[in-house]
Amino acid sequence: MKLILVILTFVVFLIFLSWTIVASMKKTGKAKVQMIGTGVFLLLTLGALFSYQNDSTKEVKPPKVVKTVAKPVTEEKPKAEEQNKANEQKPTEEQPKTEPVDKRVDIVHGPASKVKGPADPKYVMDVTYDSIKHEITGKMTVDFINNLDVDLKNIYFNVWANANTYLAVTKKESNVTVDQLTVNGQPATYSLDGTALHIPEVSIKRKEKGKVEMNFTVTVPEALDRFGWNKTTTSLGNWFPILAVYDNEGWNADPYFNGGESFYSLTGQFDVTLTTEKEQIIATTGTEVVAPKINGALATHQYKAENVRDFAMEMDPTYKIKQTKVGNVNVNVYYKDEHAEYVDLMEYGSKSLQLFSEKFGAYPWPELDICAMEGWFGGMEYPQLVMISIPSDGKAARIDSTTAHEIGHQWFYGIIGNNEFDEPWLDESFASYAAALFDKTLDTNPPVDETRLADGHLTHSIDNFFENGTESKRNYYYTIYAYGAQTVDDLRKELGDDQFYASMQAYFKAMKFGVSTTADFIRIMQETSKKDLTKFFETHRIFPTDQEVVEVSS
């Protein structure tokens, strides 16, 4: 616009200049007027030029954006060239490159609580899965205790099936519908906005019990993912509304993170009754407690699990099962014919159960299911169940190592819980270290190039890493997986093997079935080793202050 103004000014200036010259030649009395006009336009021209020059060189700053948590897309595991360090696969091209961003619940209801709750959740579910409609219907009851130091005026559930990555497949506004919801036997109002189910206007005093009942329906997307169906296989990870955690931030309703995990829940009990086609071969969290009841074409199964923070299922009528035993743990490897060549590798990876039990603390459950499935993400962990994703092109890398990594998560996330969105290093770095321990590569992996970490801290939350696009995404994987595993190994070298594993077992004992924080880990390492490790943690980019809550809305 200003360039056009300059051009027009020049044109007008030339007209007046011509007029002045002609007037002067004719010696008219009007020459002085034209000369004055010419001078005025000359000043205008110079002013316009000066303005245009200033605007063309002035730095343009982007508008300040109020930070909300942007959901990363595409990768769930580190890049392929970092496979040996991160021990999980790079996603395949089947994963969409871009997708809508899941949003955080901006208002956190209630003051901070020094303890985490609600405690001792007990889930009772009676659901039916229709593999033709790919739909789950049923009812759920969740009992809990308000162990917090505040009265509960709201309740939140995280509904991960409503993540945008899944809505993009089903083309629905919501994959989950809820009705007949009651709190302590009374009908309750609620809203389901994205992945957050909010039940306002409740009143559960401190130390009182609460009970939420609901009917719900879930549409399972056709997706090569931890939640989805593909061909004859159905993967049910994060499929039901799960009670959120209330802590020093208030209710935690962080957005779904497709590039890893954003899951955060307390351990509890599950009693799940599932009715589906009788041909289905089913792997689950927990253990089947009675023989299935057959009714025509359907079978009804009942599973129970204790001290677990989630409940996952994997099913396929063509599954075969190879059973083995590691110590006192029954290990079941589920596989289809096309995955048969990987069975021995998955079984070999399961040997990590014994190693990790010796080094960190005894595996506490009687069973572990290892499920081969077609996918893009390498592997995925749930209590007592891991999914080993095998690409359709057959280019599966380090299946034994990936299996060990996911089994490592049975300790770091499963037994020792953490907020995976706020402190991803507490599970991924330790699971990566565990896999390298199993692979015997701790002393052979090349050191991490710290220039690639940029300004990243191990203790940064997921949203800190993903503020700046693709490069931040690479920094996340390199920092949390590769540098994180190296940091844990550096701590082993700092303390010596005997002290390190003694301290890790103390950490396991203190945090078993609970939720750990970075501050907890540092405290236990220092107390048990009787060493001041402040400098070690600071030089390894570990800062408890990264987790400080600045403000909590009421």
N, C-alpha and C positions, 0 to 999 in steps of 0.2 A: 504493500500500500504506500509506504513512504518512498519507495523507488519511483512509483508513478508520480507522486507529488514532486519529486526532484525533476523528473523529465518535463512535466507541465510547467514548472517554474522556469526551466531553461528556455522552453519554447516562448513563453510570455516575455522573458528577458530579451530574447533575440528580436521579437517584434518591436519592443520599445527601443532597442538599440538601433534598429533600422530606421525607425521613425525619427530618432534623434539625429542620426547622420543626415537624413534627407532634409530635416528642418534646418540644420546648421548650414547645409549647402545653399539652401534658399534664403538663409539669413532671416528667418521668420522670428517673430517675437515669442513663438511658442516653444522655441528650443529649450529654454530654461526649464519649462514644465516637464518636457519629456526627459531631460537629463535627471531631474529630481526623481521622476518615476523609475527611471532606470536604476538609480542608486538604491531606491527602496527595494526593488526586486532583486538587485544584486545581494543585498543583505539577507533577504528571504532565502535566496538560493544557497548562500553560504551557511545559513542556519539549518536549512534542511539537510545539506550535506553533512554538517557536523552531527546532527541528530541521527542520521542514517549510519554514520561511521560508528558512533557510540553504541547503537543497538546491535550492530553486526559483530562487535567485539565483546559485548557484555556477556559474562558467564550466565547461562540459563540453569537455574537450580530446579530440580524436580520438586513438586509439592510434597510437603511433609505428610507421610502416611501414618495413620494410627495403626499400630501393629496389631494384627489379628493373626491367628495361627493359620498359615497357608498349608494345605495338604500337598506334600510332594507326590509326584506321579512317576510312573514307570518302574524303577528298580526297587526290588525288595532286598537284594543281596549285593555284595560288592562286585566290582567289575571282574571280568574273567581273568585278567592278568594278575589280579590280587587274590586269586583263588587259594593259593597255598597259605596265605596269611589269614584270610577271612573265613576260609573253609565253607563257603556257601556260594551257590551259583549266581551268575548274572542272569537277569530275566531274559527271556527270548523276545523276539519281535512281535509275538502274539499279544503282548501287553500294549494297550493304547499309549501313545506318546503324550497326549494331553487329555485332561478330563476336568470336570468342574471341581472346585475346591470345597472340601467339607469345612464347615464353620465351627468355631468354638462357641460354647455357651458363654456369652460375655458377662452376664450377671451371675456372680457366685453367691448363692443364698446362704446367709448366716455368718456369724463371726467365726474366727479361727478356733480350732480345737487342738489341744496338745496331744490328744490320742486319736487313733484312726478307728473308724467305724462306718456303719453299724456293724456290730460284732456277731460272730457265730451265725452267719446266714445258713438257713436250711431250705433247699430248693426241692420241691416235689412237683414233678411234671408228668402229665399223661398226654402224650402226643401221638399223632398218626402222620406218617409220611406216605404220600402218594407219588410214586416215581413216574407216573404217566403225566400228571399235572405238575409235578415238581413243586409240591406244596406241602407245608407242615401246618397242621391245625391241632389245637389242644388247649389245655389250661395249665396254669402254673400257680403255685403258692410259695411265697417266700416269707419265712419267719426270721426275725432278727431281734437283737437287743440294742437299745440305745445306750451304748457304753460311753458316749461322748460326754464332754463337760458342758454341753449346750443342749437346750431343748430343740427337737426337730420340728420345724414348721414347713419343710418341704422334703420331698424324696425324689431322687433322680435314679433312673436306670439308663445304662448305655445300650443303644440298639444298633450294633455294628452292621446288621444286615441292611440298614438304610444308608450305608456309605455310598457316596456318589459313584464310586467305581462299579458298584453293583446295580444302582439305579440306571446307569448308562446302558446296561445290558438289557434289563427288563423293560425299560422305557416307562416305568411307573413313577408316580410321585412319591410313593412309599411302598417298600417291599413288605412292610409289617403293618398289620392292623391290630388294634387292641380294643376290646370291649368288656363290659361287665367288670370293670375294675373297682375293687373295694379296698379300703384300708381299715383294718381291725373290724371287719364285718360291715362297714358302712360304705355306701356308694360314694365315690370320690371323683372330683373333676380332674382332668389331666390334659396335657397337650403333648403331641409327638411331633417334634420339629427336627428333622434330619435324624441324627443319631442320638438325640437326647429326648427321653421320655420324662416329663416333668409332672409331678403330682404336688400341686400347691395346697395351701390351706389345711395342712394336717397338724396334729398336735400330739407328739410323742415325747413325753417328759423323760428326763434323764433316768436311767436304770429301768425304764419301762420296756415292755416287749412291743414289737410291731409285727403286723402281718399284712402283706399285700397279696391279693388274689386277682387274677386276670385271665381272660380268654385271649388267645392270640393266634394269628395266622401269618405264616412266613412264605413268601415266594422265593424259591431258590433259583438264582440266575444260571443260565448256561455259560459257564466260565471255567477256564483252567486255573482255578484259584483255590485258596484254602476254604472258601465258602462258594460252592457252585457245583454244577453237575456237568459231566462230559461223557458222552457215550453211555456206558453202563455204570459209571462211577459217580457216586455222590459224596462230596466233601462237606461236612458240616462243622466248620470252625466258626466260633463267634456268631452263632445262629439265633440265639434267644435273647430277650431283654435280660441284662444282668445288672444287679444292684451296683450302683456307683459307690465310690469311696469318699467319705467326708473326713477331711484332715485340716491341717493348718491353712489350707487354701480355701476351705469350705468344700462344697461338692466338686468333684473332679469329673467334668464332662468335656474332656479334650476331644479334638476332632480325630477321625479315623486317619491312620497313616498307612498308606498303601506301600510305602517303601520299607516297611519294617513293622514294628508293633507300637501301638498306643494303648495297650491294655493294662488295666490297673484294677485289681479286685482282691478282696480278702478271702482267705481259705474258709471253706465251709463244707457242708454235706449235701450230697445230691442223691435223690431217689427218682430215677427216670424210667417211666414205662413207655415203651415205643411199640407201636403197631405198624407193620408194613408188610410187603409181600413176603411170603414164607421162603422164597428163593434167595432172599438177600443174605449175604455173608457180612456180618457187622463187626467192626472194631470200635471200641469206645474207651473213653475214660472210665475207670472203675472196673467192676466185675459183674458178670451176669450171675444173679443170685438164685434163680430157679430155672428149670427147663422151660423153653418157650411154649406158650399155649397156641395150638393150631386151631384156626376157625376158618374152614374153607380155604380160600386162597391167601389168607392172611395169617401172620404169626405175631403174637404179643410177647415182647421181651421185657424183663425188668433188670435194671442195672443200679448198683449203688457204689458210691465213692465217698471217701472221707478225707478230710484235710486237703482238699483240692480247691483251686481258685477258678476253675472253669470246667466245662464239660463238652467234649468234642466227639464226633462220630465220623466214621468213614465206612461206606458200604458199597458192595458190588456183588451181584449174583454169580460172577465168574471168578471171584477171588479164590485162590488156593492159600493154604496156611502152612507154614513151616514152623514148627514149635521147637524151642530149645530152652535151656535153663542157664542162667548166669547167677551163680551163687544160689540164693533162695528165691530168685525172681523168675517167674515164668515169662519168657519172651516169645511173642508171636509175630512172625513176619508175614504180612498179607501181600500177595502179588498176583498179577494177571500173567497169562502166558507170555505176553510180549515183554514182560519185565523179569522173566525167569533168570536171565543171565546176570541180573544184579542181586539176586537173593543171597548168594554167598557173601557179597560185599556188605550188604546190610546186616547180615548175621555177624560178620566179622566186626563191623562197627559197634554192634551191641556189646561186644566184649569190653567196651569202655565203661559199662555199668560197674564192673568189678573194680576197675582202676579208680574211677571217681569215688566209689564208696570207700576205698582205702585212703584216698588222699583228702577228701573233703568231708565225708560223713556218710553213713549208711543210707542207701536208697530205701525209703520208708514204705513203699507200696508193694503189693504182692505180684504185680503184673505190669508189663510194658508191651504196647502194640506198636509195631513199625510198619507203616503202610506205604507201599509203592503206589504212586498215582501220576498221571500225566499233568505236567504243569510247567510254569516258567520261573519259579521263584527259588529253586534249590531245595529248601526244606523249611518246615514250620513245626513249632513245638506247642503241645498242649499237655496238661497233666496226664501222665501214663500213656500218651499217644503222640507219635510224631509222624508227620507226612514227609515222605521223601519224593520230591518232585523230579520226574524224569521227562525231559523234553521229547516231543514226538519224533525229532530227527535222530534220536538215539545218542546224541552227543552229551551224555551225562558225565560230568567230571567229578572224580574223587567221591564216589558214593559212600565208601567206608568212612571217609573223613567228614562228609556232610552228616552222615548218621551219628557220628561221635559228637559233632557240634550240637545237633538237635537234642541228643541225649544229655549233653552238658547243660542244656537249658532246663532239664528236670531238676537240677540243683539251683541254677541261677535264673530265676523267674518262678519255677514251680515250687521248690521247697523254700528257698530264700527269695521272697518276693520283692518287687520294687515298682515304682512308678515308671513304666517303660517310656512314657512320653517325656517326662521331665528329666529322668536320669537313665538314658538308654545304655550308658556304659556299664552299669551295674549288672546287666544281664548279657549283653552282646560281647563286651570285652572279655568277660570271664568265660563265656561259652567258647569263644575263639581261642582263648588260652587253653581251655580243657581239650579242645580238638588237637591243638598243636602238641600238647602233652601226650595225647594218645598216639599221634603221628610220629612222635619222637623227632620233631623238627624245631624244638625251642632254641637249640644252639646252632641251627643251620640256616634259619631264615635271615636274610639280609636286614640290616637295621632300617628303620623307617626314615625316609627323607623328610625331616621336620619342616622344610620350607613348603612342603605340600599341605601342611596343616593350616597355613595362614594364621589367622587369629583364633582358631578354634580351640576350645577347652574340652577336655574329656567330660567335664561336668556340665557342658552346655545341654540345654534341652533341644528337642527336635526342631522347634520353631527357630531357634538361634541359627541352626545349620542351614535351614532352607529359606533364608530371607533373600538370597542373591542368586537364585536359579541354579543352573546346571553345575557350575563350579562348586557351589556350596554343597550340592548333592554329592559330588565326588569327595569333597572334604569330609562329609559325614561318614561315608563308608571307610575311607582311609583312616580317619581319626578314631572312630569308635571300634572298628574291627581290628585293623592292623596295628595302629599305634596303641590301642587299648590293650590288646593281647601282649604286646611288647612291654608295656608298662607293668602289667601284672608279673611278667617274667622278670623284669628288672627288680621288682619288690622281692621276688624269690631270691635273687642273687644278693640283694641288699641284706636280707635277713638270714640267708642260708637255708638249705632245704628243710632241715629238721624244724627250725623255728617257724619258717613260712607255713608249712603244712600243719604244724601244731596251732598256729594262729588261725589258719583257715578253718580248722575243725572247731575252734572256739567260736569263730564267726558263725559257722553252721549251727552250732548248738544254741547260740544266743538268738539267732534270727529264724530258726526252723519254724516254718509255717506262718511266719510273720512278714513284715515289710521292712526292708532295710533302706537306709539312706547313705549318701556319701559320708556324712558325719558319723554315722554308726560304724561304717567300715574303718575309717581312720581311727576312731576311738579304740576299737577292738584290736586293731593291728598294733597300736602304740602301747596299750595296756598289757597285752600278752607278750610283746617282745621287750617291753621296758626300754624302748628306744624312742627318742624324739624324731619323728619322721616328717616334721613340718617341711623342711627343705626338700625332701624327696618328693612329697606330693605337689608342692608348688612348682618345682622344676619339671614335673610331669603333667602340668596343666590340670591339676585337680584342686578345685576351689569350692568348699562347701557354701561359700557366699553366693555362688551362681544360683543356688536354690532358695535364696531368701525371698520371702513374699513381701513385696513392697506395699501392697494395699489389698484389702479384702472388702468387697462390697457387702452390705448388709441387706 
